[in-house]
Amino acid sequence: MQPIIIKSTTVNPLTANISIFKAYDEQSKNGIALLKILSSDNRFVENAEIKYQIGKDKKTLLTGSAKSSVIGELMINFPADKITRDNNQLNVSIKKGKDIRHIKFNLPVRSRSNYQIQFYPEGGYLIDRLTSNVGFEIKDLEGTAMKATGILYENDIVIDTLKSNSTGLGSFSICPKPSKKYYVKLFDSEQEGNNYHLPAALKHGAVLTAGTAIAENDFRLQLVANNNQKVHILVHNFADVFLHADLILAANKTQNLRFKLDSVPIGLNTVTILDSNYRPMAERIFFAHYDQLNQTELSTDKNEYGTRDQVNLKLNVSGKSKAPLTALVSVSCTQANWVSVGNNQNIIDYFYLQQHLKPLPNRPMGLKYVDQDYLNDVLLVKTWSRYKWPEEEVFNKKAALSSFDYHGEITRRKKLLTSPLGLTTIAGENLNFLDTDSAGRFNIPFDHLLIKEPKTPVWLGMVADRYDLYSLEINNPQEELTKYIVQQNFELPNVRAEILNNGYQSITSAAGIKLKEVVINENNQNTDYAERTYNKCGDYVCRYNILNCPNHPADVGSRSPVNGKTYSNGKGGEMIYQGCLEAERKPNITILKGINLAKEFYVSDINNKNEPINFSTVYWNYQIKIKGETSISFNTGDLTGPFKIILQGVTDGGVVYGEKEIMVKRK
C-alpha cells in the first residue's frame, strides 16, 4: 500500500485536519488532539457526526462520538500515559449529510528520548560468546530516518562507534559476553542521559552470517553454534520448501554453507535453521537470482525536444540472457516534478520487496531494487520478523482476499428457493440475462456491469410475474472492501503533525476561512392549486386537522394524512391514522453501481495554435503489448522542463519497470 496524492479540480466536500493541541497535561495526565473540519469552499462544518477510535488492530484503547462545534472543531482527549507504539493510531470517521470522510493520525508516544533505535542481530538473536553482525535503524519519534553517530558501550566501557546512513540504517559486529550489558548513546547534547539497550544474548543458540544477501546462482552462509546439536536447514519462501538438509553442529566450529539456487525462484527467499524439535533458531532473508531481473530499454530519437514536438520512443523488454519477452505494460510521459521521488513506489519494488517486508525504510533517491547496498541493509534488519520464540508468539495477520463480483441471494418468505430464478441486468446499452442456482444464490459477472458513461446506473430485475413475493439481498463488494481498508493500519511516511495535510488541499479552494453562511428562509404564501391533497385511498386531512372532513372534501388547505399521526374524527374524538389499506407493489428494480473502464488518452491538436496545451501529462496508454522492439510516438505540449517517461507492467517472466527523462524547451 502506498500513499497517493491526487491533485484535481474535483472538489472535496469535506476537508479534515488533525493536530496536537496539547501533548500532555501534568494534572489530568491527558493529551488533546484538535480536529478541524472545513467544507470544499473553506467554510466551517458544524454539527458533523464524528466517531473516533484510538488503537490498532484489536487493541482498542478508547472510542467516542461527538459533533463538531459551530467553528467545525472538536477537541479529542486521549490518555497520554497509556499511548504506546501498539495503540497510538487515532481513527476518525466524519459524516455530514451524505458526505463521509475518514482520517487517521498517529498520536505522540511519551518518551524521554527524541529518537528510537531498533537493533536486529543477524539470524535473529545475540548468542553468548558468538560474534554476530547487528543491523540497526535510527528514527525520530515521527518515524523520520536519522543519519546519526553513536557510541557502543559494554557496561560503562566504550567498545565501538556506530554510524547510520541517510536511510537511518547501519550495522556493527559484536561478540557478547555473559552477564554483560550493551547499550548505545547518541552524539547529541540533549540525549546525553538516554541509553538504547541491545537485546539480551541467549545462553545457547546459533548464528548465521552472510557476506551479502544479494545472490545470483548460489547463496553462501556461515553457521556456528556454541553447543553440540543437530539442526535442520530449510530454504523456502514461507509458501514452498525448495531445499532441505540435516546437519550436526560442533560447538564453536564454523560451518560453511553453499546453496545452489537452480530450483529456487527469483526474489526474496529465506534460510531457516530449526533445532532438533523443529523450532526456528535462526534465519536469513536473501534475494535470489538478482541478475535475472527483467530489463527494459527506453530509447528516444533525441534527448531534447521543442514544444509541440514529436517524440519517437522505442521500447524493449528482455529477461534472462537478454532474451526478448512478451510484455503488457502501461507507458506515460509526465512532468518530472509531478513524480514524487521519496514516496514513489514502482511495480518491482512492490512485487519483490514491499508486499513482503512492509514498511520499508525510505530511500531518498527513489528506486529501491537498483541499490544493492540499500537491499543488504534492509534484508539484514527485516530478518526474523515472523518469530519471537523463545520470548513469545508473534501475531501474524492474514491478508484478506477481496473480489469485485456482486453476489446475492433471493428468498421467498424468508426461505431458500427450490428452483432457479431468472435475472436481468441493464447497464445502459449493455443488456444481459443470468440465472440463480437452485437455492437462489447468484454472482453477477464483471462484463454485466460495464458502462460506457460514468455514473450510469445498472438495473437488476427478477424475471418473474409475482416478483413482489420474493426478497432480494445483494452484497456490494465495494462497501465490504471499504470497511476492510478503513480498519487497516496506514501511516504516511515521515510526515510531521504540523504539516500532516499540507499537500492535500484542493487546488480549487479559495484561500482563507469564510464566515458562517446565514440562510434566510422566505415563507411562500402562494398556494399551489395543482398539489394533490389526498392519497391513493382518497384519504385527506383538512386545515382543521380532521381526517376525511365532509365539510372540506376538496379544500385547497387539505393535505394527505401521514401513517401513525393523530387526527380528529370530527366528532370530538381522536384517532391514529393506520395508513392506506391499498398495498403498494414494490418495484422490481435494484440499482447497482456500474464499472466504467478507462478512456483512451485524449491527444491534443498541436496544429491549433489558438488552443494552449498545458497538460502536465502529454502521453498515457494503459495497455501496450511489447514483443521485441516496439515503437510509439507522441507529442509534447506547451509546458517546458524535464519530463519523465515511465513504463511498468507484467511479462511472461515476471514484472518489469523502466524510466527515462527527456527535456522540453520552448521553440
C-alpha positions as CSV (number, residue, x, y, z in Angstrom):
1,M,0.0,0.0,0.0
2,Q,1.4,3.4,-0.9
3,P,0.3,7.0,-0.3
4,I,-1.4,8.6,-3.2
5,I,-1.6,12.4,-3.6
6,I,-4.4,13.3,-6.1
7,K,-4.3,16.9,-7.4
8,S,-7.5,17.5,-9.2
9,T,-10.2,20.2,-9.9
10,T,-12.7,17.8,-8.3
11,V,-13.9,19.5,-5.1
12,N,-13.5,17.6,-1.9
13,P,-16.8,18.1,0.1
14,L,-15.1,17.6,3.5
15,T,-11.5,18.5,4.4
16,A,-10.3,17.3,7.8
17,N,-7.1,18.0,9.6
18,I,-5.8,16.7,12.9
19,S,-3.1,18.3,15.0
20,I,-1.8,18.0,18.6
21,F,-3.3,20.9,20.7
22,K,-1.7,19.7,23.9
23,A,0.7,16.8,24.1
24,Y,0.5,16.3,27.9
25,D,-1.2,17.8,30.9
26,E,0.5,17.2,34.2
27,Q,-2.7,17.3,36.2
28,S,-5.1,15.3,34.1
29,K,-2.3,13.1,32.5
30,N,-4.2,13.5,29.2
31,G,-3.3,15.0,25.9
32,I,-5.6,16.8,23.4
33,A,-5.9,16.3,19.7
34,L,-7.6,19.0,17.7
35,L,-9.8,18.0,14.7
36,K,-10.7,20.8,12.2
37,I,-13.4,20.2,9.5
38,L,-13.9,22.6,6.6
39,S,-16.1,22.4,3.5
40,S,-14.8,22.5,0.0
41,D,-15.1,26.3,-0.1
42,N,-13.3,26.6,3.3
43,R,-16.4,27.1,5.4
44,F,-16.7,25.8,8.9
45,V,-18.6,22.5,9.1
46,E,-20.7,22.4,12.2
47,N,-22.8,19.6,13.7
48,A,-20.9,17.0,11.7
49,E,-21.3,13.5,13.2
50,I,-17.9,12.3,14.4
51,K,-16.9,8.9,15.6
52,Y,-13.3,8.2,16.7
53,Q,-11.3,5.3,18.0
54,I,-7.8,5.1,19.5
55,G,-6.0,1.8,18.9
56,K,-4.5,-0.6,16.3
57,D,-5.7,-4.0,15.2
58,K,-7.7,-5.5,18.1
59,K,-6.0,-3.2,20.7
60,T,-8.7,-0.6,21.2
61,L,-7.8,2.0,23.9
62,L,-10.7,4.4,23.6
63,T,-13.8,5.1,21.5
64,G,-16.2,8.0,21.4
65,S,-18.6,10.0,19.3
66,A,-19.5,13.7,19.2
67,K,-20.5,16.6,16.9
68,S,-18.3,19.4,15.6
69,S,-18.7,22.8,17.1
70,V,-20.0,25.9,15.3
71,I,-16.5,26.6,14.0
72,G,-16.1,23.0,12.8
73,E,-13.8,21.8,15.6
74,L,-13.6,19.0,18.1
75,M,-11.2,18.6,21.0
76,I,-10.4,14.8,21.5
77,N,-8.9,13.9,24.9
78,F,-6.6,10.9,25.0
79,P,-4.8,9.2,27.9
80,A,-1.3,10.3,27.0
81,D,0.3,8.0,29.6
82,K,-1.3,4.9,28.1
83,I,-0.3,5.7,24.5
84,T,2.2,3.2,23.1
85,R,3.5,2.3,19.6
86,D,0.9,-0.5,19.6
87,N,-2.2,1.6,20.2
88,N,-1.3,5.2,19.1
89,Q,-3.5,5.4,16.0
90,L,-6.4,7.8,16.1
91,N,-9.1,6.8,13.5
92,V,-11.8,9.4,12.8
93,S,-15.0,9.0,10.8
94,I,-16.8,12.2,9.8
95,K,-20.3,12.3,8.3
96,K,-22.2,15.4,7.2
97,G,-25.3,14.7,5.2
98,K,-24.4,12.2,2.5
99,D,-20.6,13.1,2.7
100,I,-18.3,10.8,4.6
101,R,-14.6,11.3,5.3
102,H,-12.1,9.0,7.1
103,I,-8.8,10.2,8.5
104,K,-6.0,8.6,10.5
105,F,-3.4,10.2,12.7
106,N,-0.6,8.8,14.9
107,L,-0.7,10.2,18.4
108,P,2.6,11.0,20.1
109,V,4.1,8.5,22.4
110,R,5.6,10.0,25.6
111,S,9.3,9.4,25.8
112,R,12.3,11.0,27.4
113,S,14.2,10.4,24.1
114,N,13.7,12.3,20.9
115,Y,14.8,9.2,18.9
116,Q,14.1,5.5,18.7
117,I,16.7,2.8,17.8
118,Q,15.9,-0.8,16.9
119,F,18.6,-3.5,16.9
120,Y,18.4,-6.5,14.6
121,P,21.0,-9.3,15.2
122,E,21.7,-11.2,12.0
123,G,19.9,-14.5,12.3
124,G,17.6,-13.3,15.0
125,Y,19.4,-13.3,18.3
126,L,22.6,-12.5,20.0
127,I,24.3,-15.6,21.4
128,D,26.8,-15.7,24.2
129,R,30.4,-15.8,23.0
130,L,29.5,-15.9,19.3
131,T,30.3,-13.0,17.0
132,S,27.3,-11.5,15.3
133,N,26.5,-8.8,12.8
134,V,23.8,-6.4,14.2
135,G,21.8,-4.2,12.0
136,F,20.2,-1.1,13.5
137,E,17.7,1.6,12.5
138,I,17.5,5.1,13.9
139,K,14.4,7.3,13.6
140,D,12.9,10.3,15.3
141,L,9.6,9.9,17.2
142,E,7.7,10.7,14.0
143,G,9.4,7.9,12.0
144,T,11.8,10.1,10.0
145,A,15.1,8.3,9.2
146,M,18.1,9.9,11.1
147,K,21.7,10.0,10.0
148,A,23.5,9.9,13.3
149,T,26.6,8.7,15.2
150,G,26.6,6.8,18.4
151,I,28.9,5.0,20.9
152,L,28.5,1.3,21.8
153,Y,29.2,0.5,25.5
154,E,29.9,-2.8,27.2
155,N,28.7,-2.0,30.7
156,D,30.3,1.5,31.0
157,I,33.3,0.9,28.7
158,V,33.3,2.2,25.1
159,I,33.9,-0.6,22.6
160,D,32.8,0.8,19.2
161,T,31.5,3.8,17.2
162,L,28.3,3.4,15.1
163,K,27.1,5.4,12.2
164,S,23.8,5.3,10.3
165,N,23.4,6.4,6.7
166,S,20.8,8.7,5.1
167,T,18.2,5.9,5.3
168,G,18.8,5.6,9.1
169,L,20.3,2.1,8.7
170,G,23.7,0.8,9.8
171,S,25.4,-2.3,11.2
172,F,28.2,-3.3,13.5
173,S,29.8,-6.5,14.8
174,I,29.8,-7.7,18.4
175,C,30.7,-10.8,20.5
176,P,28.5,-10.6,23.6
177,K,29.9,-11.9,26.9
178,P,27.8,-13.5,29.6
179,S,26.4,-11.1,32.3
180,K,27.5,-8.0,30.3
181,K,25.0,-5.3,29.3
182,Y,25.4,-3.5,26.0
183,Y,23.9,-0.2,25.1
184,V,24.3,2.8,22.7
185,K,24.4,6.5,23.3
186,L,23.9,9.0,20.5
187,F,26.1,12.1,19.9
188,D,23.6,14.6,21.0
189,S,23.8,17.0,23.9
190,E,20.1,16.7,24.5
191,Q,20.3,12.9,24.5
192,E,23.2,12.6,26.9
193,G,21.2,10.6,29.6
194,N,19.5,8.2,27.2
195,N,20.7,4.7,26.7
196,Y,19.5,2.4,24.0
197,H,19.9,-1.2,25.1
198,L,20.7,-4.1,22.8
199,P,18.6,-7.2,23.3
200,A,19.9,-9.7,25.8
201,A,22.0,-12.5,24.5
202,L,20.8,-16.1,24.7
203,K,22.9,-18.7,26.5
204,H,22.7,-21.3,23.7
205,G,21.9,-20.9,20.1
206,A,23.3,-20.5,16.5
207,V,24.4,-17.5,14.5
208,L,24.1,-17.1,10.7
209,T,26.4,-14.8,8.8
210,A,26.1,-13.8,5.1
211,G,28.7,-11.7,3.3
212,T,25.9,-10.4,1.0
213,A,22.2,-11.1,0.8
214,I,22.2,-10.5,-3.0
215,A,22.6,-13.8,-4.7
216,E,22.8,-15.0,-8.3
217,N,23.1,-18.7,-8.9
218,D,24.1,-19.7,-5.4
219,F,23.9,-18.3,-1.8
220,R,26.7,-18.7,0.8
221,L,26.4,-18.6,4.5
222,Q,28.4,-19.3,7.6
223,L,26.7,-21.1,10.5
224,V,28.1,-21.5,14.0
225,A,26.6,-22.7,17.4
226,N,28.0,-22.6,20.9
227,N,26.9,-26.1,21.7
228,N,26.8,-29.5,20.0
229,Q,23.4,-30.1,18.4
230,K,21.6,-31.4,15.4
231,V,19.8,-28.9,13.2
232,H,17.5,-28.9,10.1
233,I,18.2,-26.4,7.3
234,L,15.4,-25.2,5.0
235,V,15.4,-22.9,2.0
236,H,11.9,-21.6,1.4
237,N,9.7,-18.6,0.8
238,F,7.1,-19.3,3.5
239,A,4.9,-20.9,0.9
240,D,7.1,-23.7,-0.6
241,V,10.2,-25.5,0.6
242,F,12.8,-25.8,-2.1
243,L,15.8,-27.2,-0.3
244,H,16.2,-29.3,2.9
245,A,19.2,-30.8,4.8
246,D,20.2,-32.0,8.2
247,L,23.4,-31.1,9.9
248,I,25.4,-31.9,13.0
249,L,27.0,-28.8,14.6
250,A,30.1,-29.0,16.8
251,A,30.4,-26.3,19.4
252,N,32.2,-23.1,18.2
253,K,33.1,-24.7,14.9
254,T,32.0,-22.6,11.8
255,Q,30.2,-24.5,9.0
256,N,30.4,-23.0,5.5
257,L,27.1,-23.5,3.7
258,R,26.5,-23.1,-0.1
259,F,23.1,-23.4,-1.7
260,K,22.6,-24.0,-5.4
261,L,19.6,-21.9,-6.4
262,D,18.5,-23.8,-9.5
263,S,15.2,-24.8,-8.0
264,V,14.7,-21.5,-6.1
265,P,12.5,-18.8,-7.7
266,I,13.7,-15.2,-8.3
267,G,13.0,-12.8,-5.5
268,L,13.0,-13.0,-1.7
269,N,13.7,-16.4,-0.1
270,T,14.7,-17.5,3.4
271,V,17.2,-19.8,5.0
272,T,15.8,-21.1,8.3
273,I,17.7,-23.1,10.9
274,L,15.4,-25.4,13.0
275,D,16.6,-27.2,16.2
276,S,16.1,-30.9,16.8
277,N,12.5,-30.3,17.8
278,Y,11.9,-28.3,14.6
279,R,11.7,-25.0,16.3
280,P,13.2,-22.0,14.5
281,M,16.6,-20.9,15.8
282,A,17.9,-18.5,13.2
283,E,17.0,-17.3,9.7
284,R,18.4,-15.1,6.9
285,I,16.5,-13.5,4.1
286,F,18.2,-13.2,0.7
287,F,17.3,-12.1,-2.8
288,A,17.8,-15.0,-5.3
289,H,18.7,-14.6,-9.0
290,Y,19.1,-10.8,-8.7
291,D,20.9,-10.8,-12.1
292,Q,17.8,-12.2,-13.7
293,L,15.5,-9.3,-13.1
294,N,13.8,-8.2,-16.2
295,Q,15.4,-5.3,-18.1
296,T,13.8,-2.5,-20.1
297,E,15.3,-0.4,-22.8
298,L,13.7,3.0,-23.4
299,S,15.4,5.0,-26.2
300,T,14.2,8.2,-27.9
301,D,15.4,9.7,-31.1
302,K,16.9,12.7,-29.1
303,N,17.1,13.9,-25.5
304,E,15.9,17.5,-26.0
305,Y,12.6,18.5,-27.7
306,G,10.8,21.7,-28.5
307,T,7.2,22.5,-27.6
308,R,4.6,20.7,-29.7
309,D,7.4,18.4,-31.0
310,Q,7.1,14.7,-31.8
311,V,8.8,12.2,-29.5
312,N,9.7,8.8,-31.1
313,L,10.1,6.2,-28.4
314,K,11.4,2.6,-28.8
315,L,10.6,0.0,-26.1
316,N,12.1,-3.4,-25.5
317,V,11.8,-5.8,-22.6
318,S,14.3,-8.6,-22.0
319,G,14.8,-11.3,-19.4
320,K,17.5,-13.9,-18.7
321,S,20.4,-13.9,-21.2
322,K,18.8,-10.8,-22.8
323,A,16.1,-12.9,-24.4
324,P,13.1,-10.7,-25.5
325,L,9.9,-11.1,-23.5
326,T,6.3,-10.5,-24.3
327,A,5.0,-7.8,-22.0
328,L,1.8,-5.9,-21.3
329,V,2.7,-2.5,-19.9
330,S,1.5,1.0,-19.3
331,V,3.5,3.9,-20.6
332,S,3.2,7.5,-19.5
333,C,5.1,10.8,-20.0
334,T,4.5,13.5,-17.4
335,Q,6.3,16.5,-15.9
336,A,9.1,15.2,-13.7
337,N,8.1,17.4,-10.8
338,W,4.8,15.6,-10.6
339,V,6.5,12.3,-9.8
340,S,7.4,12.0,-6.1
341,V,10.9,10.7,-5.7
342,G,10.8,9.9,-2.0
343,N,7.4,8.2,-1.8
344,N,7.3,6.8,-5.3
345,Q,6.5,3.1,-5.5
346,N,7.1,1.1,-8.6
347,I,5.8,-2.4,-9.5
348,I,9.2,-4.1,-9.0
349,D,9.8,-2.6,-5.6
350,Y,6.3,-3.6,-4.5
351,F,6.2,-7.1,-6.0
352,Y,9.6,-8.2,-4.8
353,L,10.1,-6.2,-1.6
354,Q,7.2,-4.0,-0.3
355,Q,4.5,-6.7,-0.1
356,H,6.8,-9.0,2.0
357,L,8.8,-6.5,4.1
358,K,6.5,-3.6,4.7
359,P,7.1,-1.0,5.8
360,L,10.4,-0.4,4.0
361,P,12.8,2.3,5.1
362,N,12.6,5.3,2.8
363,R,15.3,5.7,0.1
364,P,15.5,9.4,-0.9
365,M,16.8,8.6,-4.4
366,G,13.7,6.7,-5.4
367,L,14.1,3.2,-6.8
368,K,14.9,0.7,-4.2
369,Y,15.7,-2.5,-6.0
370,V,18.6,-1.0,-8.0
371,D,20.6,-0.1,-4.9
372,Q,22.4,-3.3,-3.6
373,D,23.8,-1.5,-0.5
374,Y,20.3,-0.5,0.4
375,L,19.0,-4.0,-0.2
376,N,21.7,-5.5,2.0
377,D,20.9,-3.1,4.8
378,V,17.1,-3.8,4.6
379,L,17.4,-7.6,4.4
380,L,19.6,-7.5,7.5
381,V,17.1,-5.6,9.6
382,K,14.0,-7.4,8.2
383,T,15.2,-10.9,9.1
384,W,13.5,-12.8,11.8
385,S,10.3,-10.8,11.5
386,R,7.9,-13.8,11.8
387,Y,9.1,-15.4,15.0
388,K,9.5,-14.4,18.6
389,W,10.4,-17.7,20.2
390,P,11.8,-18.2,22.8
391,E,10.2,-15.0,24.0
392,E,6.7,-15.0,22.8
393,E,4.5,-15.8,19.8
394,V,4.1,-13.1,17.2
395,F,0.6,-12.3,15.8
396,N,0.5,-12.6,12.0
397,K,-2.5,-11.1,10.2
398,K,-3.5,-13.0,7.1
399,A,-4.2,-11.0,4.0
400,A,-7.8,-10.8,3.1
401,L,-8.8,-11.8,-0.4
402,S,-11.3,-9.4,-2.0
403,S,-13.5,-9.7,-5.0
404,F,-15.3,-7.1,-7.1
405,D,-18.1,-9.5,-8.0
406,Y,-21.6,-8.6,-6.9
407,H,-23.1,-11.7,-5.2
408,G,-26.5,-12.0,-3.6
409,E,-29.4,-14.3,-2.7
410,I,-33.1,-14.4,-3.5
411,T,-35.6,-15.9,-0.9
412,R,-39.3,-16.4,-0.8
413,R,-41.0,-15.9,2.6
414,K,-37.5,-16.0,4.2
415,K,-36.8,-19.4,2.8
416,L,-34.3,-20.6,0.2
417,L,-35.7,-21.3,-3.3
418,T,-36.1,-24.8,-4.7
419,S,-35.6,-23.9,-8.3
420,P,-33.5,-21.3,-10.3
421,L,-34.9,-17.9,-10.9
422,G,-34.0,-15.6,-13.9
423,L,-32.4,-12.2,-13.5
424,T,-31.7,-9.4,-15.9
425,T,-29.2,-6.6,-15.8
426,I,-29.5,-3.3,-17.8
427,A,-26.3,-1.2,-17.9
428,G,-27.1,1.5,-20.4
429,E,-27.0,-0.4,-23.7
430,N,-25.5,-3.5,-22.1
431,L,-28.4,-5.9,-21.6
432,N,-27.7,-9.4,-20.1
433,F,-29.5,-12.3,-18.5
434,L,-28.4,-14.8,-15.8
435,D,-30.0,-17.4,-13.6
436,T,-29.6,-18.1,-9.9
437,D,-28.7,-21.6,-8.6
438,S,-31.5,-23.8,-7.3
439,A,-31.1,-22.2,-3.8
440,G,-31.5,-18.6,-5.2
441,R,-27.8,-17.6,-4.9
442,F,-26.1,-15.8,-7.7
443,N,-23.0,-13.9,-8.9
444,I,-23.1,-11.1,-11.4
445,P,-20.3,-11.4,-13.9
446,F,-17.9,-8.5,-14.4
447,D,-19.0,-7.8,-18.0
448,H,-22.6,-7.4,-17.0
449,L,-21.7,-4.2,-15.1
450,L,-19.7,-2.5,-17.8
451,I,-21.0,1.0,-18.6
452,K,-19.9,3.5,-21.3
453,E,-20.6,6.7,-19.3
454,P,-19.7,7.4,-15.7
455,K,-22.5,7.2,-13.1
456,T,-24.8,5.3,-15.3
457,P,-26.9,3.1,-13.0
458,V,-27.1,-0.6,-13.6
459,W,-30.7,-2.0,-13.1
460,L,-31.1,-5.5,-11.7
461,G,-34.5,-7.1,-12.0
462,M,-36.2,-10.5,-11.5
463,V,-37.8,-12.4,-14.4
464,A,-41.0,-13.4,-12.6
465,D,-44.6,-12.3,-12.8
466,R,-45.0,-12.2,-9.0
467,Y,-41.6,-10.7,-8.3
468,D,-43.1,-9.0,-5.2
469,L,-43.3,-12.4,-3.5
470,Y,-39.5,-12.6,-3.5
471,S,-36.9,-10.8,-1.4
472,L,-33.5,-9.9,-3.0
473,E,-30.4,-9.2,-0.9
474,I,-27.2,-8.2,-2.6
475,N,-23.7,-7.6,-1.2
476,N,-21.8,-4.7,-2.6
477,P,-18.1,-5.7,-2.8
478,Q,-17.0,-2.1,-2.8
479,E,-18.7,-1.5,0.6
480,E,-17.1,-4.6,2.0
481,L,-13.7,-3.6,0.7
482,T,-14.1,0.0,2.1
483,K,-14.9,-1.4,5.6
484,Y,-11.8,-3.6,5.4
485,I,-9.5,-0.8,4.2
486,V,-10.7,1.6,6.9
487,Q,-9.7,-1.0,9.6
488,Q,-6.2,-1.3,8.3
489,N,-3.2,0.5,9.8
490,F,-1.8,3.0,7.3
491,E,0.9,5.5,8.1
492,L,2.1,8.3,5.8
493,P,5.9,8.0,5.7
494,N,7.9,10.7,7.5
495,V,5.0,13.2,7.9
496,R,5.1,15.6,10.8
497,A,2.0,16.5,12.7
498,E,2.2,20.2,11.9
499,I,2.2,19.7,8.1
500,L,0.1,16.5,8.0
501,N,-2.3,17.5,5.3
502,N,-0.4,20.3,3.7
503,G,-0.2,18.6,0.4
504,Y,-3.8,17.5,0.2
505,Q,-5.7,20.8,-0.2
506,S,-8.0,21.1,-3.1
507,I,-6.4,23.3,-5.8
508,T,-9.9,24.9,-6.3
509,S,-10.2,26.1,-2.7
510,A,-10.1,29.8,-2.1
511,A,-7.6,31.0,0.4
512,G,-8.7,31.8,3.9
513,I,-11.6,30.9,6.2
514,K,-15.0,32.2,5.2
515,L,-17.6,33.3,7.8
516,K,-20.5,31.1,8.6
517,E,-23.2,31.3,6.0
518,V,-26.5,32.8,7.1
519,V,-29.6,31.3,5.5
520,I,-32.8,33.4,5.2
521,N,-35.9,31.4,4.7
522,E,-38.8,33.0,2.8
523,N,-42.4,32.0,3.7
524,N,-44.2,31.4,0.4
525,Q,-47.8,32.3,0.8
526,N,-48.7,31.3,-2.7
527,T,-50.9,28.3,-2.9
528,D,-50.1,25.5,-5.4
529,Y,-53.6,24.6,-6.7
530,A,-52.2,21.6,-8.5
531,E,-50.8,19.9,-5.4
532,R,-52.5,16.6,-4.5
533,T,-54.5,16.8,-1.2
534,Y,-55.3,13.1,-0.8
535,N,-53.6,9.7,-1.1
536,K,-54.3,6.7,-3.2
537,C,-57.2,5.7,-1.0
538,G,-58.8,9.1,-1.2
539,D,-58.0,9.9,2.5
540,Y,-57.3,13.5,3.3
541,V,-56.9,15.9,6.3
542,C,-58.5,19.4,6.2
543,R,-57.0,22.6,7.5
544,Y,-58.6,21.9,10.9
545,N,-56.8,18.5,11.3
546,I,-60.0,16.5,10.7
547,L,-59.5,13.2,8.9
548,N,-61.8,12.9,5.8
549,C,-63.7,16.0,6.9
550,P,-67.1,16.0,5.0
551,N,-67.2,19.9,5.0
552,H,-63.9,20.3,3.2
553,P,-63.6,17.4,0.7
554,A,-61.6,19.5,-1.9
555,D,-60.4,22.4,0.1
556,V,-57.1,23.9,-1.0
557,G,-55.8,23.7,2.6
558,S,-56.2,19.9,2.8
559,R,-53.3,17.5,2.8
560,S,-52.5,13.8,2.7
561,P,-52.6,12.0,6.0
562,V,-49.4,10.5,7.5
563,N,-49.2,7.0,8.9
564,G,-49.1,6.9,12.7
565,K,-50.2,10.6,13.1
566,T,-53.2,11.5,15.3
567,Y,-56.1,13.3,13.7
568,S,-59.6,14.5,14.8
569,N,-62.5,12.3,13.8
570,G,-64.9,15.3,13.5
571,K,-67.0,14.1,16.4
572,G,-64.9,15.4,19.3
573,G,-62.6,12.4,19.4
574,E,-59.2,11.5,18.0
575,M,-57.8,8.6,16.0
576,I,-54.4,7.3,14.9
577,Y,-54.2,7.0,11.1
578,Q,-53.3,3.4,10.2
579,G,-52.4,4.1,6.6
580,C,-53.9,3.4,3.2
581,L,-55.0,-0.2,3.0
582,E,-54.1,-0.3,-0.7
583,A,-50.9,-2.4,-0.8
584,E,-48.3,-0.7,-2.9
585,R,-46.4,-3.2,-5.1
586,K,-42.7,-2.9,-4.6
587,P,-40.6,-2.1,-7.7
588,N,-38.8,-4.8,-9.5
589,I,-35.6,-2.8,-9.7
590,T,-32.4,-2.9,-7.7
591,I,-29.8,-0.2,-8.5
592,L,-26.2,-1.2,-8.7
593,K,-23.0,0.7,-9.4
594,G,-21.5,0.0,-12.8
595,I,-17.9,-0.3,-13.9
596,N,-16.6,2.4,-16.2
597,L,-13.4,1.3,-18.0
598,A,-10.6,3.8,-18.5
599,K,-11.0,6.0,-21.5
600,E,-8.3,6.3,-24.2
601,F,-5.9,9.2,-23.6
602,Y,-7.1,12.3,-25.4
603,V,-4.5,13.5,-27.9
604,S,-4.2,17.3,-28.2
605,D,-4.3,19.1,-31.5
606,I,-0.8,20.5,-31.9
607,N,-1.8,22.3,-35.1
608,N,-4.4,24.5,-33.3
609,K,-2.2,27.4,-32.3
610,N,-5.1,29.2,-30.6
611,E,-5.6,26.5,-28.0
612,P,-2.9,26.1,-25.4
613,I,-1.7,22.6,-24.4
614,N,-0.9,22.9,-20.7
615,F,-1.4,19.3,-19.6
616,S,1.3,18.0,-17.3
617,T,0.8,14.5,-18.8
618,V,1.4,14.6,-22.5
619,Y,1.0,10.8,-23.1
620,W,-0.6,7.8,-21.4
621,N,-1.5,4.4,-22.6
622,Y,-2.5,1.8,-20.0
623,Q,-2.2,-1.2,-22.3
624,I,0.6,-1.7,-24.8
625,K,1.8,-5.1,-25.9
626,I,5.5,-5.4,-26.4
627,K,7.2,-8.2,-28.2
628,G,10.7,-7.3,-29.3
629,E,11.4,-3.8,-30.2
630,T,8.2,-1.7,-30.2
631,S,7.9,1.9,-31.4
632,I,5.4,4.5,-30.2
633,S,5.1,8.3,-30.9
634,F,3.5,11.2,-29.1
635,N,3.8,15.0,-29.0
636,T,4.9,17.4,-26.3
637,G,2.7,20.3,-25.3
638,D,3.4,23.9,-24.4
639,L,4.9,23.2,-21.0
640,T,8.7,23.1,-20.7
641,G,11.2,21.5,-18.4
642,P,12.1,17.9,-17.6
643,F,9.6,15.2,-18.4
644,K,9.7,11.6,-17.2
645,I,8.7,8.6,-19.3
646,I,7.6,5.7,-17.1
647,L,7.0,2.1,-18.2
648,Q,5.7,-0.7,-15.9
649,G,3.7,-3.8,-16.3
650,V,3.9,-7.6,-16.4
651,T,5.6,-10.2,-18.7
652,D,5.5,-13.9,-19.1
653,G,8.7,-13.9,-16.9
654,G,7.6,-11.5,-14.1
655,V,7.1,-7.8,-13.6
656,V,9.0,-5.0,-15.3
657,Y,9.7,-1.3,-14.8
658,G,11.7,1.3,-16.6
659,E,12.0,5.1,-16.9
660,K,13.7,7.8,-19.0
661,E,13.9,11.5,-18.7
662,I,13.7,14.0,-21.6
663,M,13.9,17.8,-21.7
664,V,11.4,20.1,-23.4
665,K,12.5,23.6,-24.3
666,R,10.5,26.4,-25.9
667,K,11.0,26.8,-29.6
